[in-house]
């Protein structure tokens, strides 16, 4: 079902795990923002910043939690859910189903020798499926994506235009690669060769002979790169979601259900635990361990291990409370420096007086 089809609030509530308070027979055709929703649309409220928009909404119903239900204006029904944002996601997906291209390979697609494409999969125009590669059931390669030699793609995967899975790399089931995401690019490995190549010292490339493996239900954002391992595997664990413009270095291992936000950089051989959150522009040096459930604040620079469940912020990253104390003290540093200089001068004067006696 797509946008434009009418559905009763009672039926919608059943599909998204909510309870209707109000007229359940009222029919709706889509979802919209609080300030844009009309009388045949459903809106969503979970942030107190939008109370003014909530009070003025013309929506037929508003998806809310129990605590916020009383804030919904009288003219709108309430769809009360234990997880309002999850309920909204289900409603939006219901009214905006993804269009699926027909199964089969476009005439302009290239299929290498021994490539195996499941009959239910879709391979779009100008796609490349390399020698011996395998494409699983119902997976979709949108035009211009590439799966190179001997790579394996599981079931129900989606590769958007420009996405590349390099040779021998592996995607599990239900993996999504947004446009220009790359799985299995070479890791940044160079040895400085002092003996040179006849023209002086140079950086000698270290072969990146391993692979990258992306587990089930992972999504990689646009222009995100997951480097293949020098040896062995680079791994992104089950259910992890990665935003745009993220760099994941060679031999990194990321646990399940982690969230990695835009412009994060993770250096080689770092181990990220389960359920970790890395906020925007976090940078992590190589060969450190981030414990399960850790939270790293935006723009933090992480030079050392982070314990399980800890919240670190700042540059260099440190426990959040310690960083707050440091930042609170920072504006006082110039005055403290002046006081220290005065005290040093006073001590020197007292020492001179003592020697004179």
C-alpha positions as CSV (number, residue, x, y, z in Angstrom):
1,X,0.0,0.0,0.0
2,X,1.3,3.5,-0.8
3,X,0.5,7.1,-0.1
4,X,-3.0,8.0,-1.4
5,X,-4.7,4.9,-0.2
6,X,-7.2,5.4,2.7
7,X,-6.9,3.3,5.8
8,X,-8.8,3.6,9.1
9,X,-7.0,4.7,12.2
10,X,-8.0,1.5,13.9
11,X,-6.4,-0.6,11.2
12,X,-3.3,1.6,11.1
13,X,-3.0,1.3,14.9
14,X,-3.1,-2.5,14.6
15,X,-0.3,-2.5,12.1
16,X,2.0,-0.2,14.0
17,X,1.4,-1.5,17.5
18,X,-0.5,1.5,18.9
19,X,-3.9,2.0,20.6
20,X,-6.4,4.5,19.2
21,X,-7.9,7.1,21.6
22,X,-10.5,8.9,19.6
23,X,-12.5,8.1,16.4
24,X,-10.9,4.9,15.1
25,X,-13.0,4.8,12.0
26,X,-11.5,8.0,10.7
27,X,-9.6,7.3,7.5
28,X,-6.1,8.6,6.6
29,X,-3.9,8.4,3.6
30,X,-0.4,9.3,4.8
31,X,2.0,10.8,7.3
32,X,3.3,14.3,7.6
33,X,5.0,16.8,9.9
34,X,3.0,18.4,12.6
35,X,2.8,21.8,10.9
36,X,2.1,20.4,7.5
37,X,-0.3,17.5,8.2
38,X,-3.9,17.8,6.9
39,X,-7.1,16.1,8.1
40,X,-6.3,12.9,6.2
41,X,-2.8,12.5,7.6
42,X,-1.0,11.3,10.7
43,X,1.7,13.2,12.5
44,X,4.3,12.3,15.2
45,X,5.3,14.0,18.4
46,X,8.1,13.1,20.8
47,X,10.1,16.3,21.3
48,X,9.0,19.1,23.6
49,X,10.5,21.7,21.2
50,X,7.5,21.1,18.9
51,X,4.7,21.7,21.4
52,X,3.6,24.9,19.6
53,X,3.4,22.9,16.3
54,X,1.5,20.2,18.1
55,X,-1.1,22.7,19.5
56,X,-1.8,24.0,16.0
57,X,-1.7,20.7,14.1
58,X,-4.6,19.8,11.7
59,X,-3.6,16.1,11.6
60,X,-6.3,13.4,11.9
61,X,-4.2,11.7,14.6
62,X,-0.9,12.1,16.3
63,X,1.4,9.2,17.3
64,X,2.6,9.8,20.9
65,X,3.8,8.1,24.0
66,X,1.5,7.7,27.0
67,X,3.1,10.7,28.8
68,X,2.5,13.0,25.8
69,X,-1.1,11.9,25.0
70,X,-2.7,14.6,27.1
71,X,-0.9,17.3,25.0
72,X,-2.7,16.3,21.7
73,X,-5.4,18.9,20.8
74,X,-9.0,17.8,21.1
75,X,-9.6,17.8,17.3
76,X,-7.1,15.0,16.7
77,X,-7.1,11.3,17.7
78,X,-4.2,9.8,19.6
79,X,-2.3,6.8,18.5
80,X,-0.6,5.8,21.8
81,X,2.4,3.5,21.4
82,X,5.1,2.2,23.8
83,X,7.8,3.2,21.3
84,X,6.3,6.2,19.4
85,X,9.3,6.6,17.1
86,X,9.2,3.0,16.1
87,X,5.5,3.3,15.5
88,X,6.1,6.3,13.3
89,X,8.7,4.4,11.3
90,X,6.2,1.6,10.7
91,X,3.5,4.0,9.6
92,X,5.8,5.9,7.3
93,X,7.1,2.6,5.8
94,X,3.5,1.5,5.3
95,X,2.5,4.6,3.4
96,X,5.9,4.9,1.5
97,X,6.8,1.3,0.4
98,X,10.0,1.1,-1.6
99,X,9.5,0.5,-5.3
100,X,11.1,-2.7,-6.4
101,X,12.5,-3.0,-10.0
102,X,11.6,-6.2,-11.9
103,X,13.7,-9.3,-11.4
104,X,16.3,-10.2,-14.0
105,X,19.4,-8.5,-15.5
106,X,19.2,-5.4,-17.7
107,X,20.6,-5.9,-21.2
108,X,23.4,-3.5,-20.5
109,X,24.5,-5.2,-17.3
110,X,27.8,-7.1,-17.4
111,X,27.8,-10.6,-15.9
112,X,31.3,-12.3,-15.7
113,X,32.0,-15.9,-16.2
114,X,30.5,-18.1,-13.6
115,X,28.5,-15.3,-11.9
116,X,25.4,-16.6,-10.1
117,X,22.4,-14.3,-10.0
118,X,19.3,-15.6,-8.2
119,X,16.3,-15.5,-10.5
120,X,14.4,-13.3,-8.1
121,X,17.3,-10.7,-7.9
122,X,17.3,-7.5,-10.0
123,X,20.5,-6.3,-11.8
124,X,20.1,-2.8,-13.2
125,X,21.5,-1.0,-16.2
126,X,25.3,-0.7,-16.5
127,X,25.8,-2.9,-13.4
128,X,28.9,-5.1,-13.1
129,X,28.7,-8.6,-11.6
130,X,32.2,-10.0,-11.7
131,X,33.5,-13.4,-12.4
132,X,32.2,-16.0,-9.9
133,X,30.3,-13.5,-7.9
134,X,27.0,-14.5,-6.3
135,X,23.8,-12.4,-5.9
136,X,21.2,-13.7,-3.5
137,X,17.4,-13.9,-3.6
138,X,15.5,-10.7,-4.0
139,X,18.6,-8.5,-3.9
140,X,18.6,-5.3,-6.0
141,X,21.6,-3.8,-7.8
142,X,20.5,-0.4,-8.9
143,X,22.0,1.0,-12.1
144,X,25.7,1.6,-12.0
145,X,26.5,-0.5,-8.9
146,X,29.2,-3.2,-9.0
147,X,29.9,-6.5,-7.3
148,X,33.4,-7.6,-8.3
149,X,35.0,-11.1,-8.8
150,X,34.0,-13.8,-6.3
151,X,32.1,-11.4,-4.0
152,X,29.0,-12.7,-2.3
153,X,25.8,-10.8,-1.7
154,X,23.1,-12.3,0.5
155,X,19.3,-12.1,0.3
156,X,17.2,-8.9,0.2
157,X,20.2,-6.6,-0.1
158,X,20.0,-3.2,-1.9
159,X,23.0,-1.6,-3.6
160,X,22.3,2.0,-4.8
161,X,23.9,3.7,-7.8
162,X,27.7,3.8,-7.5
163,X,28.0,1.3,-4.6
164,X,30.9,-1.1,-5.0
165,X,31.6,-4.4,-3.4
166,X,35.1,-5.4,-4.3
167,X,36.5,-8.8,-5.0
168,X,35.9,-11.6,-2.5
169,X,34.1,-9.4,0.0
170,X,30.9,-10.6,1.6
171,X,27.5,-9.0,2.4
172,X,25.0,-10.8,4.6
173,X,21.2,-10.6,4.3
174,X,19.3,-7.3,4.1
175,X,22.3,-5.1,3.8
176,X,21.8,-1.6,2.3
177,X,24.6,0.3,0.6
178,X,23.7,3.9,-0.1
179,X,25.1,5.6,-3.2
180,X,28.9,5.4,-3.7
181,X,29.5,3.3,-0.6
182,X,32.5,1.1,-1.0
183,X,33.1,-2.3,0.7
184,X,36.6,-3.7,0.4
185,X,38.6,-0.7,-0.8
186,X,42.3,-1.1,-0.1
187,X,43.4,-0.4,3.4
188,X,45.9,2.4,3.9
189,X,49.0,0.3,4.3
190,X,52.5,1.5,3.2
191,X,56.0,0.6,4.4
192,X,58.6,3.4,4.1
193,X,61.4,1.8,2.1
194,X,64.7,3.5,2.9
195,X,66.6,1.5,0.3
196,X,64.4,3.0,-2.4
197,X,63.5,2.0,-5.9
198,X,66.5,3.5,-7.7
199,X,65.2,7.0,-7.3
200,X,65.4,7.3,-3.6
201,X,63.3,6.2,-0.6
202,X,59.6,5.7,-1.2
203,X,56.4,4.4,0.3
204,X,56.0,0.7,-0.6
205,X,52.4,-0.5,-0.8
206,X,51.6,-3.4,1.5
207,X,49.2,-5.8,-0.3
208,X,45.7,-5.7,1.2
209,X,45.1,-9.4,0.8
210,X,42.1,-9.8,3.2
211,X,38.4,-9.0,2.8
212,X,35.6,-7.0,4.3
213,X,32.6,-8.8,5.7
214,X,29.3,-6.9,6.3
215,X,26.9,-8.9,8.5
216,X,23.1,-9.0,8.3
217,X,20.9,-5.9,8.6
218,X,23.8,-3.4,8.2
219,X,23.3,-0.1,6.4
220,X,26.2,1.9,5.1
221,X,25.6,5.6,4.2
222,X,26.6,7.4,1.1
223,X,30.3,7.6,0.3
224,X,31.2,5.5,3.3
225,X,34.2,3.3,2.9
226,X,35.0,0.0,4.6
227,X,38.6,-1.0,3.9
228,X,39.5,-4.7,3.3
229,X,41.9,-6.2,5.8
230,X,45.6,-6.5,5.2
231,X,45.2,-10.1,6.2
232,X,42.0,-11.7,7.5
233,X,38.8,-9.7,7.7
234,X,37.4,-6.2,8.4
235,X,34.0,-6.8,10.0
236,X,30.9,-4.7,10.5
237,X,28.6,-6.5,12.9
238,X,24.9,-7.4,12.6
239,X,22.4,-4.6,12.7
240,X,25.0,-1.8,12.8
241,X,24.0,1.4,11.1
242,X,26.7,3.7,9.6
243,X,26.0,7.2,8.4
244,X,27.4,9.1,5.4
245,X,31.1,9.8,4.8
246,X,32.5,7.4,7.4
247,X,35.9,5.8,7.1
248,X,36.4,2.3,8.6
249,X,40.0,1.2,8.3
250,X,41.6,-2.2,7.6
251,X,41.1,-5.0,10.1
252,X,38.6,-2.9,12.2
253,X,36.0,-5.1,13.9
254,X,32.7,-3.5,14.9
255,X,30.2,-5.3,17.1
256,X,26.5,-5.7,16.5
257,X,23.9,-2.9,16.8
258,X,26.3,0.0,16.9
259,X,25.5,3.5,15.5
260,X,28.3,5.4,13.7
261,X,27.4,9.0,12.7
262,X,28.6,11.1,9.8
263,X,32.3,11.8,9.2
264,X,33.6,9.3,11.8
265,X,37.1,8.0,11.1
266,X,38.2,4.6,12.6
267,X,41.8,3.7,12.2
268,X,43.1,0.2,11.5
269,X,42.8,-2.7,13.8
270,X,40.5,-0.9,16.2
271,X,37.9,-3.1,18.0
272,X,34.4,-1.5,18.6
273,X,32.1,-3.4,20.9
274,X,28.3,-4.1,20.7
275,X,25.8,-1.2,21.0
276,X,28.5,1.5,20.7
277,X,27.5,5.0,19.6
278,X,30.1,7.2,17.8
279,X,28.7,10.7,17.3
280,X,29.6,12.9,14.3
281,X,33.3,13.5,13.4
282,X,34.7,11.2,16.1
283,X,38.2,10.2,15.4
284,X,39.7,7.0,16.8
285,X,43.4,6.0,16.6
286,X,44.4,2.5,15.6
287,X,44.7,-0.6,17.8
288,X,42.4,0.6,20.6
289,X,39.3,-1.1,22.1
290,X,36.0,0.6,22.6
291,X,33.9,-1.4,25.1
292,X,30.3,-2.6,24.7
293,X,27.7,0.1,25.1
294,X,30.3,3.0,25.2
295,X,29.2,6.5,24.0
296,X,31.7,8.9,22.3
297,X,30.6,12.5,21.9
298,X,30.8,14.5,18.7
299,X,34.3,15.6,17.5
300,X,36.0,13.6,20.2
301,X,39.5,12.3,19.5
302,X,40.1,8.9,21.1
303,X,43.7,8.0,21.7
304,X,43.2,5.1,24.2
305,X,40.9,2.3,25.1
306,X,37.4,3.3,26.3
307,X,35.8,1.1,29.0
308,X,32.5,-0.7,28.6
309,X,29.4,1.5,29.2
310,X,31.5,4.7,29.5
311,X,30.6,8.1,28.0
312,X,33.7,10.0,26.7
313,X,33.8,13.4,25.1
314,X,36.4,16.0,24.2
315,X,39.8,16.2,22.6
316,X,41.6,14.2,23.7
317,X,38.6,12.1,24.8
318,X,38.1,11.6,28.5
319,X,35.2,10.7,30.8
320,X,32.3,13.1,30.1
321,X,32.2,14.6,33.6
322,X,35.9,15.2,33.6
323,X,35.6,17.0,30.2
324,X,32.8,19.2,31.6
325,X,35.0,20.2,34.6
326,X,37.9,20.9,32.2
327,X,35.7,23.1,30.0
328,X,34.3,24.9,33.0
329,X,37.8,25.7,34.2
330,X,39.2,26.7,30.8
331,X,37.9,30.4,30.8
332,X,39.6,30.9,34.1
333,X,43.0,29.8,32.8
334,X,44.3,33.3,31.8
335,X,43.5,34.7,35.3
336,X,45.1,31.7,37.0
337,X,48.3,32.2,34.9
338,X,48.4,35.8,36.1
339,X,47.9,34.7,39.7
340,X,50.7,32.1,39.4
341,X,53.1,34.7,38.0
342,X,52.3,37.1,40.9
343,X,52.9,34.3,43.4
344,X,56.2,33.3,41.7
345,X,57.3,37.0,41.9
346,X,56.3,37.2,45.5
347,X,58.1,34.0,46.4
348,X,61.3,35.2,44.6
349,X,61.1,38.5,46.6
350,X,60.7,36.6,49.9
351,X,63.7,34.3,49.0
352,X,65.8,37.4,48.3
353,X,64.8,38.9,51.6
354,X,65.6,35.7,53.5
355,X,69.1,35.5,51.9
356,X,69.8,39.2,52.8
357,X,69.2,38.4,56.4
